[in-house]
């Protein structure tokens, strides 16, 4: 019982808090833009399955917390299901005063705005968190100067030297040695363009970091890029950099751009055979990581929330029926054709999307538990 209680408090609770906030913000994006466009909303649910707690507001919307806390949805009046598949019969038989409020009867651009609002809300949450943390805490930084180049390493082969000051990597500004390490670590076996200053002269080098397996402080193995440079760090080298409000805006936008670009590159690796299947994680791995990060403090957990919120927003924009990106794809086709796809084609797409998402969930669940436990794919 003590072990279970420890697991509940250390892993499950932080995971549920993080996921609930992210889901609530995502669905609130859909809800607010739908309300602004006069759409009648039947249900706002955090979680799926049986309702645990619920109440009706004065607009007739049922707010509910459901038993399975692994997502959520906003269901509009006239939808066949929570995936927003329109019910053609309900739309035909709706009285005139209700028909004007049905999601299916809104213009295609209104529907695009409503669907896109969920992922956009996730991006905004990420921005606000990162911006607030940057203003409130600043960031610890070390001068981005190379101290040692390891013999026989990738760095030596391309011409790095001790004393080189790193200015940028792949167009991202390097403000500290930690930036340089992070940009290289997230590009295993991918070309990286480095801009540096040597003896007052700016130079550019291109290299491909080798992929290595390392173990983090929690014992998890990660696949990262490494080029073979290091530097000794004295206490006097570490400073806290506190940007002003305007500079922090640019730094936050650049950080989000970096995360999006590296996430896209990570997914792209699987199409060219470089992807590491162990890095794919489902609910179990996210819960594990949430628990581990929670031991580092509330700021670290909030930072993880920002990262997960952005990744969930990106994932939802994939052009897969059942996801927001699938809906957007249908509506963009409708905008081009001047008429929507048939209900039958949409239903076939949603079934395909449901099967695809379910298969991904099952795979990541096995990857988190069975495959990881028995070392399959290693």
N, C-alpha and C positions, 0 to 999 in steps of 0.2 A: 504493500500500500504506500509506503514511503517513497519507493522508487517511482510509482505511478504519479504521486502527488508532485514529485520533483520534476518529472517529465511534463506534467500538465502546466506547471507554473513557469518552467524554464523554456519550453519549446512551443507548446500549443498556444498559450496565452499571448505571447508577443506576436506570433503568426496571425492569430485571429484579430488582434488589435490593428496590425498593419494592413491586413487584407480588407477588413471592414471599412477602414477609412478610405482606402483606395477605391473600393467598389462603390461606396456611398458617393464619393466625389464624381466618379464616372457617371453613375446613373443620375445624379443631380444635374449634370450637364445636359443630358437628354431631357430631363424633366423641365428645367427652367426654360430652355429654348422652345420646347413643345408648348408650355404655358404661354410664352410670349407670342406664339403663333396661333393661339386659340384652339389647341387640340384638347379634346376630352381625354382624361387619363384615368384608366380603370384601377391600376395597381402600381405601387412603387415598392419593390421587394429587395431587401438585402438578404441574400441567400436563396436557396431553392427548396422545393419540397413542402412539407407540412408547415403551416403557420404556427409559430410559437407565441408571438405577441402581435397584435394588430389593432388599428383604429381607423375610422373614417374621418376625413376632414370635411370642411363645409362645401368643398367643390365636388364631393363624391368620390375622391380618390382613396383607395384602401392602402394605407401604409402598413407594412408588415415586416417582421423579422422571422425568417424561416429556418428550418431545422438544419439544412446543409449549407454551412457558411463558406461556400467556395465560388461565389459570384453573386449576381443579382440581375434585376431587370426592371424596366419600366414598360408596362403593358398598356397600350392605348385602347380606348373603347372602339370596338369593331375589329379588333385583331383576333385571328383564329387561335393564336397561342402566344406565349411570351417572346417568341422570336420575331414578332411583328409580321407574321404572314397574314395578309389581309383576308378577311372573311367576306367574300363577294356577296353572299346572301344577306349578311347583316348590313352591308353598305346599301344594298338595293332597297331593303325594307325599312331603313331608318327614317324617322320623321324628319321633315325639312330642317327644323331647328337643331336637331342632332347631327344630321348629315353634314352641315357646314363645319362641325367640330371634329369630324372623323379624320384621322391621320391620312387615310388613303385618298381623301378628297382635297388635301392641300396641294399646292403647286409642287412640282418636282424640286424646285430650288428650296422651298420651305422644308421639304422632307430631307434633302441633302444637309441643310443646316442643322436639323434636329439630330440626325444620325451622327454627323461629324462632331457634334458638341460633346459627346462622351469622351472620345480620345483627346479632344482639345482640352477638356477639363483636367484630364490626367497630366497633360503637358504643363498646364498652368500650375497645378499642384506641385509638380517637380520644380518649376521655375521659382515659385514662392518659397519653397523650402530651402533650395540651394542659395537663393538670394539672401534670405533671412539669416542663414547660418554664416554666410560669407561676411555680412555686415556685423553680425553679433559676435562672432568668434574670430574672424579673420582666418588666416591659414599659416601653419608652420611651414617654413621654407628653408632650403639650403642652396647656396650659390651653385648655379648649373655649370660647374667647371669640372672637367675630367681629371681625376687624380692618377689613375693607373689604367693602362691598356694591357690586357692579358695576352701573353705571347701565343701565337697560333689562333687567336680568336677572329671572329668576323670583323670586329672593330679594327684590329691590326691590319687585316687584309685590305680593307678599304681606305686605310690611311689616317685613322684617328691618332691623336697624340696627347700625352699628358699636358694639361694647361689649356686645352681647347675649351672655349665657352660656347655652350649650346644655346642657340637663339630660337629655333623653331623645329618642329617635327611635323611633316605632312601638312604644313600651313598653320599648325597650332602653336601659339606662342609658348615658349618655355620660360617660366618665371622662377623655377627652382629645379634642382637635380631630381627631385621626386617626380616632377612632370615628365622629364626625360625618361626615367625608368618606367613610368606608367604607359607612356605612348609606345615605347618599344615592347613592353611586356604584353600589350594587347594586340600585337601584330606578329604572331609566330608564323614564320614561313611566308610572309607577305612583304613586298617591297616597301621600304620606308625611306623618305627623303628627309635628310637632316641638314639644317642650315647652321653653321657655326662661325665663330670668329677666332682667328689665329693671328697673333702678332698684328692686330689692327686691321686684318684683311678678312672680309666675309667670304666664306666658301660654302659650297653645297656638295654633299656626298649622298649616294644612294646605296642602301645595303638591304639584305634580307636576314632578319634575326632567325637564329636557329630555334627550333621548338624543343623545350625541355620540360620535364615533369618536376614540379616542386611541391613541397608540403607546407601548408599554411600553419598558423599558430594553433588551429583546432584539429590538425591532423588530416585535413582534406587535401587530396592531390589536385593540382591545377596544371594545365598546359599553358605555358607562357613563352614569350619570345625573349631571347637573351643574345647580346652581342659581345660581351666580354669587357666591360669597362666598370670602374668603381671609383670611389673616393673615400678617404678617411674623414670622419665627421667629428669635429671638436664642439664642445658646448657653445663656444663663441660663434660657430658657424650657423647655428639655428636661430632664426628670428621669426617673429610673428608679423606677417604682412597684412595690413588692414586697408583695403581699398575704400575709396569714397563711394557714395551712392551711384554716381554715373559710371565709374569704372567697374563697379560690381555688376552693373547691368550687362555690360559687354562680356565680362568674365563668365557670368552665368549662362548667357546665350551660347558662348563658345563651349562651355562644358556640356550643355545639352546637345549641341551639334556633334561634339566628340562622341558622346554616348550613342547617339543615333547612328553615326557613321560606323562606329566599331560594332554595334549590334548587327547592322546590315552586313558588314564584312564577316562577322561570326556565322550568320545564317548562310551567307554565300559560300563559305568554306565547305559546307556539306554537299554542295552541288559540284564541287571540283575535287572531292575526295580528301580534303585536308581536315574536315571537321572531326572533333573528338566527341563521340557520343556520350561520354561520361560527363561532359559539361552541360548537357541538357538536363534540366531539372523540372520536376512537377511539384505538386503540393507538399509532398513529404520533404523534399530537399529544401524547398522554400521555408518550411516550418523549422527545419534543422538550422538553416542559415540564420533565420530570424532569432532563434534561441541563442545561437552562438554570438551574434552581433549584440544582442541585448545585454550580454555579460560585459560588453565594453562601455555600456552607458546609454542613457536616453538619446544623446546627440547622435551616436553611431546608429541607433535604431531608426531615428528620424531620417538620417541620411540614406539608410537602406530603403525606407519607405519612398523616398524621392526616386531612387533608382528603379524600384519595382513599378512605381506608378508610371514612369516614362516607358518602361518596357511593355507593360500591359497596354498602354495607349498605342504603341507601335504594333503590337501583336493584333490588336483589334482592328487595325487598318489594313491587315492583309486581305486581299480580294477573295475571301473564302465565304460562301454563303453560311449563315448562322452568325458570322462576325459582322461588326459594323462595316468593315471594308467590303463585304459581300453585298450588303444593302446599298452602299454607295456605288458599287459597280452596276447594280441593276438600275439605279436612278440615273447614272450617267448615260447608260445605254438608252434609257427612256428619253432623256433630254436630247440626245442625238437623233433618235428615231422619230420623236414627236408623239410616241405612244408607249405605254408600258409593255413589258414582256407578258406573255400569257400567264395566268395563275398556275397552270400545269407546269410550265417551264420553271417558274419560281419555286414551286413545291419540289420538283426534282432537284433543283439546285440546293435547296435547304436540306433535303435528305442526304445529298452527297456531302454537304458541308458538315452536317451533324455527324455523319460516319467518320469524316476526316478528323474533326475535333475530338471525337470520342476515341479514335485510334491513337491520336497523339497523347491524350490523357492517360490511356492505358499503358502506352509505351513508356511515358515518363514515370508513371507509377512503378512499373517494373524496373526501370532504370534506377529509380531512387532506392528500391528495396532489394528485389531479387538479384538483378544484375550487379548492383554495387556490392551486395553482401558476398556474393560468390565470385566476384572478380571477373565476370564475363566481359568481353571486349578489351580486357587489359593485355 
